[in-house]
């Protein structure tokens, strides 16, 4: 997740006053995409889930 400006190939969504940009090709591969804000006793932050298959075994901690 990053801050960015809209581009030609982006799909734009606004939910509860927050604007999301998703590359159209990525959206077709990953949808549905779910973005939640999760807060518990130990941490708080955004959780993003989708149907996109992992590209490698890096456990999500690298940019593949």
LUMMAR-916382 format. One record per atom (N, C-alpha, C): residue in three letters; atom name; x, y, z. Coordinates in nm, 3 decimals. Layout:
REM residues N
+---------+-------+---------+---------+---------+
: residuo : atomo :      px :      py :      pz :
+---------+-------+---------+---------+---------+
:     Ala :    CA :       X :       Y :       Z :
...
+---------+-------+---------+---------+---------+
This chain:
REM residues 64
+---------+-------+---------+---------+---------+
: residuo : atomo :      px :      py :      pz :
+---------+-------+---------+---------+---------+
:     Unk :     N :   0.086 :  -0.116 :   0.000 :
:     Unk :    CA :   0.000 :   0.000 :   0.000 :
:     Unk :     C :   0.091 :   0.123 :   0.000 :
:     Unk :     N :   0.058 :   0.220 :  -0.084 :
:     Unk :    CA :   0.140 :   0.341 :  -0.095 :
:     Unk :     C :   0.053 :   0.459 :  -0.136 :
:     Unk :     N :   0.102 :   0.577 :  -0.109 :
:     Unk :    CA :   0.035 :   0.697 :  -0.156 :
:     Unk :     C :   0.076 :   0.719 :  -0.299 :
:     Unk :     N :  -0.019 :   0.753 :  -0.385 :
:     Unk :    CA :   0.012 :   0.767 :  -0.527 :
:     Unk :     C :  -0.092 :   0.857 :  -0.592 :
:     Unk :     N :  -0.060 :   0.904 :  -0.710 :
:     Unk :    CA :  -0.153 :   0.983 :  -0.791 :
:     Unk :     C :  -0.216 :   0.890 :  -0.893 :
:     Unk :     N :  -0.342 :   0.915 :  -0.930 :
:     Unk :    CA :  -0.409 :   0.829 :  -1.030 :
:     Unk :     C :  -0.336 :   0.831 :  -1.164 :
:     Unk :     N :  -0.335 :   0.717 :  -1.229 :
:     Unk :    CA :  -0.277 :   0.703 :  -1.363 :
:     Unk :     C :  -0.385 :   0.654 :  -1.458 :
:     Unk :     N :  -0.355 :   0.656 :  -1.586 :
:     Unk :    CA :  -0.451 :   0.615 :  -1.690 :
:     Unk :     C :  -0.509 :   0.477 :  -1.667 :
:     Unk :     N :  -0.426 :   0.385 :  -1.623 :
:     Unk :    CA :  -0.468 :   0.245 :  -1.610 :
:     Unk :     C :  -0.516 :   0.209 :  -1.469 :
:     Unk :     N :  -0.551 :   0.308 :  -1.387 :
:     Unk :    CA :  -0.598 :   0.284 :  -1.251 :
:     Unk :     C :  -0.750 :   0.287 :  -1.243 :
:     Unk :     N :  -0.803 :   0.201 :  -1.160 :
:     Unk :    CA :  -0.944 :   0.204 :  -1.123 :
:     Unk :     C :  -0.948 :   0.278 :  -0.988 :
:     Unk :     N :  -1.041 :   0.372 :  -0.972 :
:     Unk :    CA :  -1.049 :   0.452 :  -0.851 :
:     Unk :     C :  -1.176 :   0.417 :  -0.774 :
:     Unk :     N :  -1.160 :   0.395 :  -0.643 :
:     Unk :    CA :  -1.272 :   0.365 :  -0.556 :
:     Unk :     C :  -1.267 :   0.459 :  -0.436 :
:     Unk :     N :  -1.382 :   0.507 :  -0.391 :
:     Unk :    CA :  -1.387 :   0.587 :  -0.269 :
:     Unk :     C :  -1.481 :   0.518 :  -0.172 :
:     Unk :     N :  -1.430 :   0.488 :  -0.053 :
:     Unk :    CA :  -1.508 :   0.421 :   0.050 :
:     Unk :     C :  -1.486 :   0.496 :   0.182 :
:     Unk :     N :  -1.594 :   0.543 :   0.242 :
:     Unk :    CA :  -1.587 :   0.614 :   0.371 :
:     Unk :     C :  -1.486 :   0.729 :   0.369 :
:     Unk :     N :  -1.480 :   0.802 :   0.258 :
:     Unk :    CA :  -1.392 :   0.917 :   0.249 :
:     Unk :     C :  -1.248 :   0.886 :   0.215 :
:     Unk :     N :  -1.214 :   0.759 :   0.194 :
:     Unk :    CA :  -1.078 :   0.719 :   0.156 :
:     Unk :     C :  -1.079 :   0.676 :   0.010 :
:     Unk :     N :  -0.988 :   0.731 :  -0.070 :
:     Unk :    CA :  -0.978 :   0.696 :  -0.211 :
:     Unk :     C :  -0.871 :   0.590 :  -0.230 :
:     Unk :     N :  -0.908 :   0.482 :  -0.299 :
:     Unk :    CA :  -0.817 :   0.373 :  -0.330 :
:     Unk :     C :  -0.793 :   0.370 :  -0.480 :
:     Unk :     N :  -0.669 :   0.348 :  -0.520 :
:     Unk :    CA :  -0.632 :   0.332 :  -0.661 :
:     Unk :     C :  -0.578 :   0.191 :  -0.679 :
:     Unk :     N :  -0.627 :   0.123 :  -0.782 :
:     Unk :    CA :  -0.580 :  -0.011 :  -0.811 :
:     Unk :     C :  -0.558 :  -0.021 :  -0.961 :
:     Unk :     N :  -0.441 :  -0.071 :  -0.999 :
:     Unk :    CA :  -0.412 :  -0.093 :  -1.140 :
:     Unk :     C :  -0.519 :  -0.188 :  -1.195 :
:     Unk :     N :  -0.578 :  -0.155 :  -1.310 :
:     Unk :    CA :  -0.688 :  -0.231 :  -1.368 :
:     Unk :     C :  -0.652 :  -0.377 :  -1.392 :
:     Unk :     N :  -0.532 :  -0.403 :  -1.445 :
:     Unk :    CA :  -0.491 :  -0.542 :  -1.471 :
:     Unk :     C :  -0.475 :  -0.619 :  -1.340 :
:     Unk :     N :  -0.416 :  -0.556 :  -1.238 :
:     Unk :    CA :  -0.401 :  -0.620 :  -1.108 :
:     Unk :     C :  -0.537 :  -0.648 :  -1.046 :
:     Unk :     N :  -0.629 :  -0.554 :  -1.059 :
:     Unk :    CA :  -0.763 :  -0.572 :  -1.004 :
:     Unk :     C :  -0.830 :  -0.695 :  -1.063 :
:     Unk :     N :  -0.817 :  -0.716 :  -1.193 :
:     Unk :    CA :  -0.878 :  -0.833 :  -1.258 :
:     Unk :     C :  -0.819 :  -0.963 :  -1.204 :
:     Unk :     N :  -0.690 :  -0.964 :  -1.172 :
:     Unk :    CA :  -0.624 :  -1.084 :  -1.121 :
:     Unk :     C :  -0.654 :  -1.107 :  -0.972 :
:     Unk :     N :  -0.670 :  -1.001 :  -0.896 :
:     Unk :    CA :  -0.675 :  -1.010 :  -0.750 :
:     Unk :     C :  -0.815 :  -1.001 :  -0.691 :
:     Unk :     N :  -0.913 :  -0.954 :  -0.766 :
:     Unk :    CA :  -1.043 :  -0.926 :  -0.705 :
:     Unk :     C :  -1.108 :  -1.052 :  -0.654 :
:     Unk :     N :  -1.183 :  -1.045 :  -0.548 :
:     Unk :    CA :  -1.209 :  -0.925 :  -0.469 :
:     Unk :     C :  -1.091 :  -0.890 :  -0.378 :
:     Unk :     N :  -1.070 :  -0.762 :  -0.358 :
:     Unk :    CA :  -0.968 :  -0.713 :  -0.267 :
:     Unk :     C :  -1.039 :  -0.655 :  -0.145 :
:     Unk :     N :  -0.992 :  -0.692 :  -0.028 :
:     Unk :    CA :  -1.053 :  -0.645 :   0.096 :
:     Unk :     C :  -0.948 :  -0.570 :   0.177 :
:     Unk :     N :  -0.978 :  -0.445 :   0.214 :
:     Unk :    CA :  -0.889 :  -0.363 :   0.296 :
:     Unk :     C :  -0.959 :  -0.336 :   0.428 :
:     Unk :     N :  -0.896 :  -0.373 :   0.538 :
:     Unk :    CA :  -0.952 :  -0.351 :   0.671 :
:     Unk :     C :  -0.848 :  -0.283 :   0.758 :
:     Unk :     N :  -0.893 :  -0.208 :   0.857 :
:     Unk :    CA :  -0.805 :  -0.156 :   0.960 :
:     Unk :     C :  -0.823 :  -0.245 :   1.081 :
:     Unk :     N :  -0.715 :  -0.309 :   1.125 :
:     Unk :    CA :  -0.720 :  -0.405 :   1.233 :
:     Unk :     C :  -0.647 :  -0.348 :   1.353 :
:     Unk :     N :  -0.711 :  -0.359 :   1.469 :
:     Unk :    CA :  -0.650 :  -0.307 :   1.592 :
:     Unk :     C :  -0.674 :  -0.408 :   1.704 :
:     Unk :     N :  -0.565 :  -0.451 :   1.770 :
:     Unk :    CA :  -0.579 :  -0.538 :   1.885 :
:     Unk :     C :  -0.482 :  -0.491 :   1.994 :
:     Unk :     N :  -0.461 :  -0.573 :   2.095 :
:     Unk :    CA :  -0.375 :  -0.532 :   2.207 :
:     Unk :     C :  -0.230 :  -0.508 :   2.166 :
:     Unk :     N :  -0.183 :  -0.573 :   2.061 :
:     Unk :    CA :  -0.042 :  -0.570 :   2.025 :
:     Unk :     C :  -0.007 :  -0.486 :   1.903 :
:     Unk :     N :  -0.104 :  -0.460 :   1.818 :
:     Unk :    CA :  -0.072 :  -0.388 :   1.694 :
:     Unk :     C :  -0.196 :  -0.325 :   1.634 :
:     Unk :     N :  -0.174 :  -0.234 :   1.542 :
:     Unk :    CA :  -0.282 :  -0.172 :   1.466 :
:     Unk :     C :  -0.228 :  -0.142 :   1.327 :
:     Unk :     N :  -0.310 :  -0.161 :   1.226 :
:     Unk :    CA :  -0.268 :  -0.131 :   1.090 :
:     Unk :     C :  -0.365 :  -0.187 :   0.989 :
:     Unk :     N :  -0.331 :  -0.168 :   0.863 :
:     Unk :    CA :  -0.415 :  -0.214 :   0.754 :
:     Unk :     C :  -0.386 :  -0.359 :   0.721 :
:     Unk :     N :  -0.492 :  -0.431 :   0.692 :
:     Unk :    CA :  -0.483 :  -0.569 :   0.647 :
:     Unk :     C :  -0.544 :  -0.573 :   0.507 :
:     Unk :     N :  -0.468 :  -0.626 :   0.412 :
:     Unk :    CA :  -0.516 :  -0.635 :   0.274 :
:     Unk :     C :  -0.519 :  -0.782 :   0.235 :
:     Unk :     N :  -0.632 :  -0.828 :   0.184 :
:     Unk :    CA :  -0.642 :  -0.966 :   0.138 :
:     Unk :     C :  -0.706 :  -0.968 :   0.000 :
:     Unk :     N :  -0.670 :  -1.071 :  -0.078 :
:     Unk :    CA :  -0.724 :  -1.085 :  -0.213 :
:     Unk :     C :  -0.714 :  -1.229 :  -0.257 :
:     Unk :     N :  -0.758 :  -1.257 :  -0.377 :
:     Unk :    CA :  -0.746 :  -1.390 :  -0.436 :
:     Unk :     C :  -0.618 :  -1.405 :  -0.517 :
:     Unk :     N :  -0.529 :  -1.307 :  -0.511 :
:     Unk :    CA :  -0.404 :  -1.312 :  -0.587 :
:     Unk :     C :  -0.312 :  -1.418 :  -0.531 :
:     Unk :     N :  -0.266 :  -1.508 :  -0.615 :
:     Unk :    CA :  -0.174 :  -1.613 :  -0.572 :
:     Unk :     C :  -0.037 :  -1.554 :  -0.546 :
:     Unk :     N :   0.031 :  -1.603 :  -0.446 :
:     Unk :    CA :   0.167 :  -1.555 :  -0.413 :
:     Unk :     C :   0.261 :  -1.591 :  -0.527 :
:     Unk :     N :   0.350 :  -1.498 :  -0.562 :
:     Unk :    CA :   0.443 :  -1.519 :  -0.672 :
:     Unk :     C :   0.566 :  -1.598 :  -0.630 :
:     Unk :     N :   0.594 :  -1.604 :  -0.497 :
:     Unk :    CA :   0.713 :  -1.674 :  -0.450 :
:     Unk :     C :   0.692 :  -1.719 :  -0.306 :
:     Unk :     N :   0.794 :  -1.778 :  -0.249 :
:     Unk :    CA :   0.787 :  -1.824 :  -0.111 :
:     Unk :     C :   0.851 :  -1.725 :  -0.014 :
:     Unk :     N :   0.845 :  -1.598 :  -0.043 :
:     Unk :    CA :   0.912 :  -1.501 :   0.045 :
:     Unk :     C :   0.825 :  -1.465 :   0.166 :
:     Unk :     N :   0.707 :  -1.524 :   0.177 :
:     Unk :    CA :   0.623 :  -1.501 :   0.293 :
:     Unk :     C :   0.562 :  -1.363 :   0.300 :
:     Unk :     N :   0.559 :  -1.291 :   0.188 :
:     Unk :    CA :   0.499 :  -1.159 :   0.186 :
:     Unk :     C :   0.588 :  -1.048 :   0.239 :
:     Unk :     N :   0.712 :  -1.082 :   0.276 :
:     Unk :    CA :   0.799 :  -0.980 :   0.334 :
:     Unk :     C :   0.895 :  -0.918 :   0.233 :
:     Unk :     N :   0.883 :  -0.956 :   0.107 :
:     Unk :    CA :   0.969 :  -0.898 :   0.005 :
:     Unk :     C :   0.885 :  -0.842 :  -0.108 :
:     Unk :     N :   0.943 :  -0.760 :  -0.193 :
:     Unk :    CA :   0.871 :  -0.710 :  -0.310 :
:     Unk :     C :   0.905 :  -0.797 :  -0.427 :
:     Unk :     N :   0.813 :  -0.883 :  -0.462 :
:     Unk :    CA :   0.835 :  -0.977 :  -0.572 :
:     Unk :     C :   0.780 :  -0.922 :  -0.701 :
+---------+-------+---------+---------+---------+
